[in-house]
């Protein structure tokens, strides 16, 4: 199996959000990895609270964005329904 070129999908304000996004992508079969911005692991000591970027293979970018957009729309719809029922 050949691997494609890794390209940035999006940047997140911290490691946790980036890792959650990567896990969501991987749960639907899209390979993803997370990389800290700036100095990287070890350069600054603790990196959890700096921006992190999620990367996917170039061929998966459109599918990954579509999947993440669907999750955001679904979450917003769920939140609106909960608010309407409160």
N, C-alpha and C positions, 0 to 999 in steps of 0.2 A: 504494500500500500504506500502510495506517495503522499507526502504532506504538502499542503499549500503554503503560501506566504502568510505569515501572521500579520494582521493589521489591527490598529486600535479601533475598538467599537465605541467606547465611551469612557469618561473619567468620572470618578466618584470621590466624594470628600473624605472618605476614610476607607481603611482596609475591609471593615466588616461589610459595608454596602457593596463593595466590589466583589468580595467573596460570595455574598449571597447571589449576586447577579450571575457570576460564573457558575454557581451550583444550579441555578434555574436553567441556564443554557445547557449544561451538561445533562440535566435530567431529561431533556428532549433530544439528546444525541448530538448537540453542537459542542465540539471541543473548545474550551476556553481556558485562559490563564490570566493571572493577575500580576501586575508589576507595579511597585511603588514609584512614584514620581520623584524626581530630585536625586539625592545621593544613593538611594536604594537601601537594601537591608544592610545593617551594620554601620553605615556611614553616619547616621544620626542617632544611633542607639535604638530608640523605640520608634517604629514607623507606623503603628496602627492609626495614628491620627493625622497623617499626611495624605494628600491625594494619591489615589491609586487608579491605574488604567486597566481596563479589561480588554484583552485581545482575543480575536477569533481568526480562523482561517479566512482568507479573502473570499473564497467561494461561499462562505456561510454568513457574510455580513448582512445581506438583505433578509434572510430568514431569521437571523438573530434579532434584528431591529423590529421586524414584524411581530415576533413572539413577545418581545419586551413591551411593545406598544399595546398588544392585546392584554397583557397583564395589568398595565397601568389603567386602561379603559375599564377593565373588569373591577379593579380595586376602587376606582372612582364611582362606578355604578353601585357597588356594594355599600360604599360609604353613604351615598345619597339615599339609598333604600333604608339604611339603618337610621339616618337622620329623619327621614319622613315618617318612620314608625315610632320615633321617640316621643 
